[in-house]
């Protein structure tokens, strides 16, 4: 599992994934519509809404002396390309882009013989944005929480997970690993965190969660190697919240009627990563508190 195509490798999380994989010795190809601001690996400009371009990209071998010249089929695809959040573009544009590009990547990967696909699902599938009027069913939210997409963006991710399940059923022996990423943060983003502390409602929408882009990259590498066949999804967040107040206090103040499963300790994340820890071996290494 050393030759990896990363779609969306020029994006916020994608850049961290490409850098991490390259530093770990992988051969990586960044497939995106624009070059990366951190060009650590080769770039191939591809419109993922064009199925022919996607198939071509997954069979790209580069120049004569290029490391990708050594293989015709990647070992895996990491699919992070998408309109990355709700309300950035009209709903129909977001839905059409994210659904079609995901279908094209999944389908093209299977057609060229790739059996492992790691892809970016989203925490938003679980009912975000949360509010006192739209609370979670319980906390910490885990993978058993009802899927409650509230936007075209989150609906595209929900349906992407169903697409993965059905395509895995059609293609025994394949692996589709969806990472339900929390709000991705770079180290420079941590300078904003102190301004959020006086108003818990400001970040209530995702239960005060986040994911450091470097831990996101770690989760991707774990997913590339886990012994898993079929389709599954994992919440990927950091081990703590974005707040200085204890998690139990946040829940009592903002969501007093929401059942809490177990005992909340300190700044424990309210987006449960227990399954990712148990199955993937994921263990967050970075926190804004150390920045």
Residue pairs with C-beta under 8 A, 6 or more apart in sequence:
1 75
1 76
1 116
1 224
1 225
2 25
2 26
2 27
2 75
3 26
3 27
3 68
3 70
3 71
3 74
3 75
3 76
4 21
4 26
4 27
4 28
4 29
4 74
4 75
4 76
4 77
4 78
4 224
5 28
5 29
5 31
5 57
5 58
5 74
5 76
5 77
5 78
6 14
6 17
6 18
6 21
6 28
6 29
6 30
6 31
6 41
6 77
6 78
6 80
7 14
7 31
7 32
7 46
7 48
7 77
7 78
7 79
7 80
7 81
7 101
7 105
8 14
8 31
8 32
8 79
8 80
8 81
8 82
8 120
9 15
9 17
9 18
9 28
9 29
9 30
9 31
9 32
9 36
9 41
9 43
9 80
10 30
10 32
10 33
10 34
10 35
10 36
10 37
10 43
11 32
11 80
11 81
11 84
12 84
12 184
12 186
12 213
13 80
13 120
13 181
13 184
13 213
13 216
13 217
14 30
14 32
14 36
14 80
14 81
15 36
15 37
15 38
15 213
16 186
16 213
16 214
16 216
16 217
17 78
17 80
17 216
17 217
17 220
18 28
18 30
18 36
18 38
18 40
18 41
19 38
19 40
19 217
20 214
20 217
20 218
20 220
20 221
21 28
21 41
21 217
21 220
21 221
22 28
22 40
22 41
24 221
27 41
27 67
27 68
27 70
27 71
28 40
28 41
28 42
29 41
29 42
29 43
29 44
29 57
29 60
29 62
29 68
29 74
30 36
30 41
30 42
30 43
30 44
31 44
31 46
31 48
31 57
31 81
32 43
32 45
32 46
32 81
33 45
33 46
33 47
34 45
35 43
35 45
36 43
42 62
42 66
42 67
42 68
44 57
44 60
46 53
46 54
46 56
46 57
47 53
48 54
48 81
48 100
48 101
48 104
48 105
49 97
49 100
49 101
49 104
50 104
51 104
51 107
51 108
54 104
54 105
54 108
55 108
55 111
55 112
57 108
58 73
58 74
58 77
58 108
58 109
58 112
58 114
59 72
59 73
59 112
60 68
61 68
61 69
61 71
61 72
62 68
62 69
63 69
73 112
73 113
73 114
74 114
75 114
75 116
76 114
76 116
76 117
76 118
76 224
77 105
77 109
77 114
77 116
77 117
77 118
77 119
78 118
78 119
78 220
78 224
79 102
79 105
79 106
79 117
79 118
79 119
79 120
80 119
80 120
81 101
81 105
82 97
82 98
82 101
82 102
82 120
82 156
83 89
83 93
83 94
83 97
83 98
83 153
85 153
86 94
86 124
86 151
86 152
86 153
86 154
87 151
87 153
88 94
89 97
91 151
91 152
91 153
92 152
94 151
94 152
94 153
94 156
95 152
95 153
95 155
95 156
98 153
98 156
98 157
98 160
99 156
99 159
99 160
102 119
102 156
102 160
102 163
103 163
105 117
105 119
106 117
106 163
106 164
106 167
106 176
107 167
109 117
110 167
110 171
110 174
115 171
115 173
115 174
115 175
116 174
116 175
116 177
116 224
117 164
117 174
117 175
117 176
117 177
118 177
118 179
118 220
118 223
118 224
119 160
119 164
119 176
119 177
119 178
119 179
120 178
120 179
120 181
121 157
121 160
121 161
121 178
121 179
121 180
121 181
121 233
122 153
122 154
122 157
122 180
122 181
123 180
123 181
123 182
123 183
123 206
123 209
123 235
123 237
123 271
124 149
124 150
124 151
124 153
124 154
124 157
124 206
125 147
125 148
125 149
125 154
125 157
125 158
125 161
125 180
126 136
126 141
126 145
126 146
126 147
126 148
126 180
126 235
127 134
127 136
127 137
127 141
127 145
127 146
127 148
127 150
128 150
128 154
128 205
128 206
129 150
129 205
129 206
130 136
130 204
130 205
130 206
130 207
130 255
131 204
131 205
132 254
132 255
134 150
135 255
135 257
135 258
136 145
136 207
136 255
136 258
137 145
137 146
137 258
137 259
138 145
138 258
138 259
138 260
138 261
139 207
139 251
139 255
139 258
139 259
139 260
139 261
139 270
140 207
140 260
140 261
140 262
140 264
140 268
140 269
140 270
140 271
140 272
141 207
141 235
141 270
141 271
141 272
142 235
142 261
142 272
142 274
142 275
143 180
143 233
143 234
143 235
143 272
143 275
147 158
147 161
149 155
149 157
149 158
157 180
160 178
161 178
161 231
161 233
164 176
164 178
164 231
165 176
165 230
165 231
167 174
167 176
167 231
168 174
168 175
168 176
168 229
168 230
168 231
169 230
172 229
173 229
174 229
174 230
175 228
175 229
175 230
175 231
176 230
176 231
176 232
177 223
177 226
177 228
177 231
177 232
177 233
177 234
178 231
178 232
178 233
178 234
179 216
179 219
179 220
179 223
179 233
179 234
179 236
180 233
180 234
180 235
180 236
181 211
181 216
181 236
182 206
182 209
182 210
182 211
182 235
182 236
182 237
182 238
182 271
183 206
183 209
183 210
183 211
184 210
184 211
184 213
184 216
185 210
185 211
185 212
185 213
185 288
186 212
186 213
187 212
187 286
187 291
190 288
190 291
193 242
193 288
196 202
196 203
196 242
196 243
197 243
197 244
197 245
200 208
200 243
200 245
200 250
200 253
200 254
201 254
203 242
203 243
204 254
204 255
206 271
207 241
207 270
207 271
208 241
208 242
208 243
208 247
208 250
208 270
209 237
209 238
209 241
209 242
209 269
209 270
209 271
210 237
210 238
210 241
210 242
210 288
211 236
211 237
211 238
212 238
212 284
212 286
212 287
212 288
214 285
214 286
215 236
215 238
215 282
215 284
215 285
215 286
216 236
218 282
218 283
218 284
218 285
219 234
219 236
219 276
219 280
219 282
222 280
222 281
222 282
223 234
223 280
226 279
226 280
226 281
228 279
232 279
234 273
234 275
234 276
234 279
234 280
234 282
235 271
235 272
235 273
235 275
235 276
236 273
236 276
236 282
237 269
237 271
237 273
237 284
238 269
238 284
238 286
238 287
239 268
239 269
239 273
239 284
239 287
240 266
240 267
240 268
240 269
240 287
240 288
240 289
241 247
241 250
241 267
241 268
241 269
241 270
242 288
243 250
243 267
244 267
245 253
246 264
246 266
246 267
247 264
247 265
247 266
247 267
247 268
247 269
247 270
248 260
248 264
250 270
251 258
251 260
251 264
251 270
264 270
267 289
273 282
273 284
276 282
277 283
